[in-house]
Amino acid sequence: MQNIHHPDLRSRHLRITEPSPWVRRFAPLIPPGGGNGGDKGGAVLDLAAGGGRHGRYLLGLGFSVVLVDRNIAPLADLAGEPRAEIIEADMETGAAVFAPGGPLAGRTFAGIVVVNYLHRPLVEDIVAALAPGGVLIYETFASGNERFQRPRNPDHLLKSGELLDLLRDRLQIVAYEHGLDETAEIPGVKQRVCAVNDLDASDRDDGEPGPHPVAPEQEK
Ligand SMILES: C[S@@+](CC[C@H](N)C(=O)[O-])C[C@H]1O[C@@H](n2cnc3c(N)ncnc32)[C@H](O)[C@@H]1O
């Protein structure tokens, strides 16, 4: 399984500095503490960070951030930022990033953000790396996109309901959508999910998890 390798997308994403509206919308659900990202308790993981637009946004919200990418050159200016940890890693070859000995082995995060990247074998590890109460914000291209533009390779496109199926019974799904977004920073067919690792934390008689706001107030 692969990711979005096309050079057009690589250069395009580096030109975009604004965080995705989906990430902005749900970032307020990320708890300020609770992870064990090393000495950065409550850290948020920006996986396949690219230029770090989401990690930078989350830094601005006060979180400690771990940014992972195989190309960390666009993140060089964050090297002196004490709340940013930059990890150079190829997540698809060699030692697995979440496996014992890997840079993220045994670490959990209050939030994990993945935008415009898909490597299906990582999804299990991503879910396992959420701290109790941790929030997963995932958004990438999806089936139907092939009619409009790259990526067209099905390996790079989530199938209808795929993230729902992968997360069902593991995380509380707060929001999900799959469809054409012509106003997105990179227009196309997107699948988006926000889910919280709190299915086990119910204090209700019926075992249902407590609700989260679907339109939490955004910070600037
Ligand atoms: C389309 S960009 C998205 C970047 C960022 N998430 C954003 O939304 O702006 C995909 C990113 O995935 C990274 N990437 C692709 N394959 C990778 C791999 N095997 N290991 C680590 N990072 C990878 C690329 O370097 C690139 O920064």
The ligand as an SDF file (V2000), in Angstrom:
LIG
                    3D

 27 29  0  0  0  0  0  0  0  0999 V2000
    0.3430   15.3130    0.3030 C   0  0  0  0  0  0  0  0  0  0  0  0
    1.5510   15.5400    1.5440 S   0  0  0  0  0  0  0  0  0  0  0  0
    0.5640   16.0270    2.9440 C   0  0  0  0  0  0  0  0  0  0  0  0
    1.3440   16.8240    3.9620 C   0  0  0  0  0  0  0  0  0  0  0  0
    0.5530   17.3750    5.1450 C   0  0  0  0  0  0  0  0  0  0  0  0
   -0.1040   16.3170    5.8950 N   0  0  0  0  0  0  0  0  0  0  0  0
   -0.4640   18.4080    4.7030 C   0  0  0  0  0  0  0  0  0  0  0  0
   -1.6570   18.1390    4.7540 O   0  0  0  0  0  0  0  0  0  0  0  0
   -0.0360   19.4890    4.3110 O   0  0  0  0  0  0  0  0  0  0  0  0
    2.0570   13.8970    1.9590 C   0  0  0  0  0  0  0  0  0  0  0  0
    3.2810   13.8380    2.8590 C   0  0  0  0  0  0  0  0  0  0  0  0
    3.5290   12.4630    3.1290 O   0  0  0  0  0  0  0  0  0  0  0  0
    4.9280   12.2880    3.1940 C   0  0  0  0  0  0  0  0  0  0  0  0
    5.2400   10.8810    2.9240 N   0  0  0  0  0  0  0  0  0  0  0  0
    4.9530   10.2040    1.7970 C   0  0  0  0  0  0  0  0  0  0  0  0
    5.3910    8.9350    1.8940 N   0  0  0  0  0  0  0  0  0  0  0  0
    5.9770    8.8280    3.1040 C   0  0  0  0  0  0  0  0  0  0  0  0
    6.6260    7.7730    3.7870 C   0  0  0  0  0  0  0  0  0  0  0  0
    6.7790    6.5790    3.2040 N   0  0  0  0  0  0  0  0  0  0  0  0
    7.0990    7.9840    5.0230 N   0  0  0  0  0  0  0  0  0  0  0  0
    6.9630    9.2070    5.6090 C   0  0  0  0  0  0  0  0  0  0  0  0
    6.3620   10.2500    5.0210 N   0  0  0  0  0  0  0  0  0  0  0  0
    5.8750   10.0700    3.7820 C   0  0  0  0  0  0  0  0  0  0  0  0
    5.4710   13.2050    2.1150 C   0  0  0  0  0  0  0  0  0  0  0  0
    6.8380   13.4960    2.3200 O   0  0  0  0  0  0  0  0  0  0  0  0
    4.5550   14.4100    2.2430 C   0  0  0  0  0  0  0  0  0  0  0  0
    5.1180   15.3600    3.1230 O   0  0  0  0  0  0  0  0  0  0  0  0
  1  2  1  0
  2  3  1  0
  2 10  1  0
  3  4  1  0
  4  5  1  0
  5  6  1  0
  5  7  1  0
  7  8  2  0
  7  9  1  0
 10 11  1  0
 11 12  1  0
 11 26  1  0
 12 13  1  0
 13 14  1  0
 13 24  1  0
 14 15  1  0
 14 23  1  0
 15 16  2  0
 16 17  1  0
 17 18  1  0
 17 23  2  0
 18 19  1  0
 18 20  2  0
 20 21  1  0
 21 22  2  0
 22 23  1  0
 24 25  1  0
 24 26  1  0
 26 27  1  0
M  CHG  2   2   1   9  -1
M  END
$$$$
